[in-house]
Structures are given as C-alpha cells and as structure tokens.
Amino acid sequence: MNFTRRLTRVVNIGGVPLGGNFPVRVQTMTNLPTSDIEGQVEQIRRAVEAGAEYIRITTPTLADVEWLKKIKEKINEHPEDFVVSDGVPAFAGMTTLRGGVVIPLVADVHFSPKVAIEAAKVAAKVRINPGNFIKSDRRVVIPAKAGSPSLTTKSTEGDTYLDQLHSIMRPLLDTCKEYGTVLRIGTNHGSLSERILDQYGDTPEGMVQATLEAVRICQAENFHDIVLSLKSSNVKIMVEATRLLVKRMDEEQMDYPLHLGVTEAGEGEDGRLKSAIGIGSLLVDGIGDTIRVSLTEDPEFEIPVAYGILQASRARITRTEYISCPGCGRTTFKLQEAVKKVKEATAHLTGLKIAVMGCIVNGPGEMADADYGYVGAGPGKVHIYAGKIAVLKNVAEEEAVERLLEIIGSAALR
C-alpha cells in the first residue's frame, strides 16, 4: 500500500494556494451573525492568531453579502493583524504583507443561487451544497446569456433536473471566472435532495453522485477552480463516501482538491475524537488538502486540534514530535518527569522526532522512527541515541538533557 499524498490540482484561494504540494490547509468558520461586524472581526483575528488559513462566514441572504463586504473592509483597515504567511507565494495581484497575504474569506451559501453570485464578487471562495441549491418543488427564472431568451423552468423533476441545475449554476460559474473566485461543492449527508434519496437512498453512493453531477457541470463550463467535500456527522459514512469519491475521480481522471471534516462533531473530547478518526483516517490514506474540525466551541479552539490531527497523521509537521512509552515495571527512572524535561528543552525544534523511553528492552526498537532518543539505562543513567545508534552511554540523568541538546546541535552544524 502506498500512503503518499494524493496529488491534486492547485487552486488559488485569495492568494493562499490549496492542493498540489502545498501544505494541507487549516480552516474554521465563525459562529456569530454576519451582521455582528465587530464580533466577526475579533473572532477572525483570534482564529488567524491560532493558525487559521481560511475563514468561512455564513452568507445566506443578500443582506449578509453586504455585511461580508463590511467585514472585509474592516479587516483591511489593519491587514497586518490578519496575515497568513506559511507556504504562500506572491500571486499576481495579491498584496503581500510580512511574506504573506490577508486571510481569505469564504462565503457559506446554501439555498440561493442569486446570493451565491453576489457573494462570488466579494469572497475568495463560495461554498454551495448540491442538496439544497436547487429545490424540486419550485419554479425559477434562469438568467439569460447574451443573445438568448430567459428560461422559466416547468419543474425540477425527472430528466430536466440536471439541465436546470446546469442553467442555474452557469451564471455563478461565469461570475467566479470573472472575479477569480473558487467554488466549493460541499455535499452533506443530512441534506441530500429528494431526487438523490429516491435513487440511491441515504448512502455514500448518493453523496458521491450528487457531488459529481455538480462537478460535471463545472467541467462542461470549463471551470476547474473547485474544491470538493463530503461531510457527515457519522464518521464511517464520511470516510466511506470520501474514499468512494476519490475512486470515482480517479476513474474519470479528475484531480480536484478535497476538504475534509466531520460535520457537527460535537464539543470537548467527543468532538475531538470523532474528528481525529474521520479526518485522520483519510489523511493517512494520502487524501485531503484542507481540513476543518467542526466543534461546538469558538473557532480558535478548532485550530490546535486540526494541527494536532495533521501532526499525528504526519500530513503536516508544525512542531517537534515526541515518542514515549507508557512505562512499566522495567522503567528505572522517573519517565513522566523525563518526558516533561525533554519537551521543555526541545519544543522549538520543529520537525524533529525525539523519543523518550523507559528502558533499553523496548526503547531502541520502538523508537526506530525517531531522530534522537533519550533512553533509561538504569537508575540515574541515560543512553543518548542519534537514530538507531547509542552515541552516548550511561550519562548521568541530571546531565542527560543538556547532552542530548549538544548532540542535536552538533548534528545541525554538519
């Protein structure tokens, strides 16, 4: 099995590129009314400080689009407080600040094509949901392209559904092309259309079909700046649906980037565990280009969890990684205290893997993946490893952390 990252096309979301070999991005969503300008800006500031790289804001009405404009204006009054810098190249037309760009805003639109079109003129990315973007029980007037008459739909049932969805999406795609806006096709398990439910039931297959119908419309309009997501509060369904979507995309030679998340994951430990299992399973498969941990908490609390999941799955390394055993009867020194001391001394060494092991029985073997090791060798004694080699033996415990740092420093100079 090949657990390398699935290579996708790159899309430019407000100057922060997504996909390809760029880092798996972390995003969140504000939880205040869009009209609360000051509250929104403060939440966004805290989320950016925590490490968010995209911010999504609910935009259900035309009035909310106007509020979104004001939020964007407010941010641009002090852009230095809202800078995303990691892995951001200087895209044409983008203002760089301290090596980065101002946080891209994403409009979350569900029910209204008209709102989506206006939001695409303001936001860096617009999210629509195929399950509720067109309703089966309504009549709609579809804007005409130049030189063509307007079309009033007769219904949205049966074979006409996809034609009508195409006609409704076309002006949105034209606007996205004009303004350089990315489109996220975000399918939720809990909001599949009646038509999909009738054909496929409440299944991952139905989620995939709903998503690909919208994707094929984008392709027919030669629009490829899209991101896809399949979300569910059921971890197994979310994972199965996403893997199935990847399989279908591979069959059709599609390479669109994927947004991962367990929707309505909850709060506290429950939300963190569900998110880690769902998102982490896919990241280990090499699937995923951006993630959002959906917690019933303020946005900034989602960010550390997201980076923790990326670190644990080794999809994106942003800090020192530690390997340590639980300890057992063979442990001959205070393991928990040793781990704490090593962490305090080496937390700044981003990217290194450091093992702290209780004894030499399991230590050298179980820490084979580590760059350096700190292994108990007997009462008050420590062996220091570089890779699999014990470079120092029987170091006094009170000197061991300092000697470990010396070994790491000397290696860095070579």
Secondary structure, DSSP 8 states (H G I E B T S, - for coil): ----------EEETTEEESTTS--EEEEE--S-TT-HHHHHHHHHHHHHHT-SEEEEE--SHHHHHHHHHHHHHHHHSGGGSEE-TT----TT---BTTBEE--EEEE--S-HHHHHHHTTTSSEEEE-TTTSS-TT---EE---TTS--EE-S-S-TTHHHHHHHHHHHHHHHHHHHHT-EEEEEEEGGG--HHHHHHH-SSHHHHHHHHHHHHHHHHHTT---EEEEEEBSSHHHHHHHHHHHHHHHHHTT----BEE-BTT-BSHHHHHHHHHHHHHHHHHTT--SEE---BSS-GGGHHHHHHHHHHHTTSS--S-EEEE----TT--S-HHHHHHHHHHHHTT-TT-EEEEES-TTTHHHHTTT-SEEEEEEETTEEEEEETTEEEEEEEEHHHHHHHHHHHHHHHHH-
